[in-house]
Amino acid sequence: MTGMMTIVTMRMFDTDKPSGMFVISVEIVMILCISMLLGFWAAWLFRKKVTVPLKNIASVAGAVHGGAAFVSPLQENVSVPNEVRRAAEAVAILADKALKDVAETKRLERVRSEFLGNVSHELRTPIFSIQGYLETLLDGALDDPNVARQFTQRAYSNAERLNILLGDLINISKIESGEMRLSFRYFYINEIIKDTVQALEFEAEQRQVKIYCDIESSAMATVFGDKERVLQVITNLVQNAIKYNIDGGEVNISTIVREKEVLIKVSDTGIGIPQEHLPRIFERFYRVDKDRSRAVGGTGLGLAIVKHILEAHQSQFSAESDIGKGTTISFTLKR
């Protein structure tokens, strides 16, 4: 009995194999714990370096899409993987483009709204005038020859003004929509100037304005451009110089031939334009003196058309003016 207890006691305290198994279990637990810690740390690091920045990028992209201002989703001193930073940079580029597109859309909408308002106003004036004269004639003025003729002439003048306005509207619409195609070729600029002077001589005589030309030899003044559109530019400029001149005034058209270009100037002896108005005279419907502009039949689109045509020719153009002395508008054409 005593011998059996001794054997059992020895087996119970024989720790060779149980001790080895216990040591292995501790190592496994330690490895598992370290692995879990490493996993948690990796997950935390991934969340910090990748997940959170990506969520910020997505949040910023959504805000920009909704119209908010762009705010960088990454701080400069934050360390993130290159792929994430490149993604943030790509979003920044797209956001910047989107904001510019939104701003441009708003600007175009504002311009369109202003343009439609101006057009409706400009069309309404001659239409109402024509309607008023015709109603007066129909109400009995036709029986008075003098009144009938006077009112008929006024109605005709307003109809003519309306026709000119519609023509300018069609022209500027074609130009701005890209429908107007230019045909570039070489031609003599002096021939265009002479044709313009001949066409506007009668109008100048009616306003007691004389037109003078100071142009160099036509053999030297060959330019490259759209002949019909350049004719339109010079015609508009000379017409303006006649309309906004003084009684007994002058209009001078000159050319200066340079090595690679020809400079064309159209000057008048009118009342001049205040300096604060000069930067805006090429805008649509912009008028320095609205009452006088309407009195002489101006549509407010002539110089805007001139601007678009000259820009299509990559021309340098400018306006100079002195109050009481007159205005000079210059532009260049390539040779």
Order of alpha helices (4+ residues) and beta strands (2+ residues): alpha-alpha-alpha-alpha-alpha-beta-alpha-beta-beta-alpha-beta-beta-alpha-alpha-beta-beta
